[in-house]
Amino acid sequence: MGTVELRNKWKEAIGKVDDRFLRMVDALHETYTNDQVDFFDALPKEIQTLLLESKQDIKNGDFFTHEEVMSEARKKFNISE
């Protein structure tokens, strides 16, 4: 069934369904449309800038691995593995 057929089917069916079904379809639609928004665009501009800078740092090799950070923390706080 193509898009046109599906739209026509639901246009006809929408007048016949009960309130409970309409609310379920509405909730599904809200969830679907909210999932279409890129989370990055919803972030504050300052956070977007920091994330883009971090991404560039990683591309440039300017970062520490988890192992490096943990090793340094163990040394600093005298923690054995």
C-alpha positions as CSV (number, residue, x, y, z in Angstrom):
1,M,0.0,0.0,0.0
2,G,1.5,3.3,-1.0
3,T,1.5,6.6,0.8
4,V,-1.6,8.0,-1.0
5,E,-3.6,4.9,-0.2
6,L,-2.5,5.0,3.5
7,R,-3.4,8.6,3.8
8,N,-6.9,8.0,2.3
9,K,-7.4,5.0,4.5
10,W,-6.6,7.0,7.7
11,K,-8.7,10.0,6.6
12,E,-11.6,7.7,6.3
13,A,-10.9,5.7,9.5
14,I,-10.2,8.8,11.7
15,G,-13.9,9.5,11.9
16,K,-14.8,6.0,13.0
17,V,-12.3,5.4,15.9
18,D,-12.9,6.0,19.6
19,D,-11.2,8.7,21.8
20,R,-8.8,6.2,23.3
21,F,-7.5,5.2,19.9
22,L,-7.1,8.9,18.9
23,R,-5.1,9.6,22.0
24,M,-2.8,6.6,21.3
25,V,-2.2,7.8,17.7
26,D,-1.6,11.3,18.9
27,A,1.0,10.1,21.5
28,L,2.7,8.0,18.8
29,H,2.8,11.0,16.5
30,E,4.2,13.2,19.2
31,T,6.9,10.7,20.0
32,Y,7.7,10.3,16.3
33,T,8.0,14.0,15.5
34,N,10.0,14.7,18.7
35,D,12.5,11.9,17.7
36,Q,13.0,13.7,14.4
37,V,14.6,16.7,16.1
38,D,18.4,16.4,16.2
39,F,19.4,16.6,19.9
40,F,22.4,18.8,19.0
41,D,20.1,21.6,17.8
42,A,18.2,21.5,21.1
43,L,21.4,22.1,23.1
44,P,22.4,25.6,24.3
45,K,24.7,27.3,21.9
46,E,27.6,27.3,24.4
47,I,27.4,23.5,24.7
48,Q,27.3,23.2,20.9
49,T,30.4,25.3,20.6
50,L,32.2,23.2,23.3
51,L,31.3,20.0,21.6
52,L,32.4,21.2,18.2
53,E,35.7,22.4,19.7
54,S,36.2,19.0,21.4
55,K,35.5,17.2,18.2
56,Q,38.2,19.2,16.4
57,D,40.6,18.6,19.3
58,I,40.1,14.8,18.8
59,K,40.7,15.1,15.1
60,N,43.9,17.0,15.9
61,G,45.0,14.3,18.3
62,D,44.8,16.7,21.2
63,F,43.2,14.5,23.9
64,F,44.0,12.0,26.7
65,T,42.9,8.4,26.6
66,H,40.9,6.9,29.5
67,E,44.0,4.8,30.4
68,E,46.2,7.9,30.6
69,V,43.7,9.8,32.8
70,M,43.3,6.8,35.1
71,S,47.0,6.3,35.4
72,E,47.6,9.9,36.3
73,A,44.8,9.9,38.8
74,R,46.2,6.7,40.5
75,K,49.6,8.4,40.7
76,K,48.2,11.7,42.1
77,F,46.0,10.1,44.7
78,N,48.3,7.1,45.4
79,I,45.8,4.5,44.4
80,S,46.9,1.0,43.4
81,E,45.1,-1.0,40.8
